[in-house]
């Protein structure tokens, strides 16, 4: 996926985190009913591919509403919460016979998400999730690396009152993102 005018790809640390992992939670909705499920994914060319059944709840929801949200947990420390990469996107349902999928299967790029017999299901299909909007991260890039390498624009003002977390306060920074999508990194720093 190319970048939009004036935007650059996500920082290398964000791209590496997405490429090195294979589990995420995928949120879909049907009407006013959200549905969130853990799935295996494979990142190829700036998009995520997920193997599923055409009759699954996530596929049915995407058939009616292609807007999705993805959250990729990045476990780095055993006694700490995971770091995160989160973004909204648009999902498409593709059959295993679709030329793009057939080529990815032939080149074994989807092996991680099809190695458990998924292709034996006659109802098998794939979701292609294209990120858009803003990629949010928690703990992926260090503040120094990001502030030295990426020009920031101010984050939009919050319309809700911030939670008081004692001497630690959430801060948000914004910069270019994945395939031309902006990145917002939330981090916790001591209040002055």
Buried (B, 14 or more C-beta within 10 A) or exposed (E): BEBEEEBBBBBEBBBEBBEEBBEBBBBBBBEEEEBEBEBBBBBBEBBBBBBBBBEBBBBBBBEEEBBBBBBBBBEEEEEEEEBBBBBBBBBEBBEBEBEEBEEBBEEEBBEBBBEEEBEEBEEBBBBBBBBBEBBBBBBBBEEEEBEEEBEBEEBEEEEEEEEEEEEEBEBEBBBBBBBBBBBBBBBEEEEE
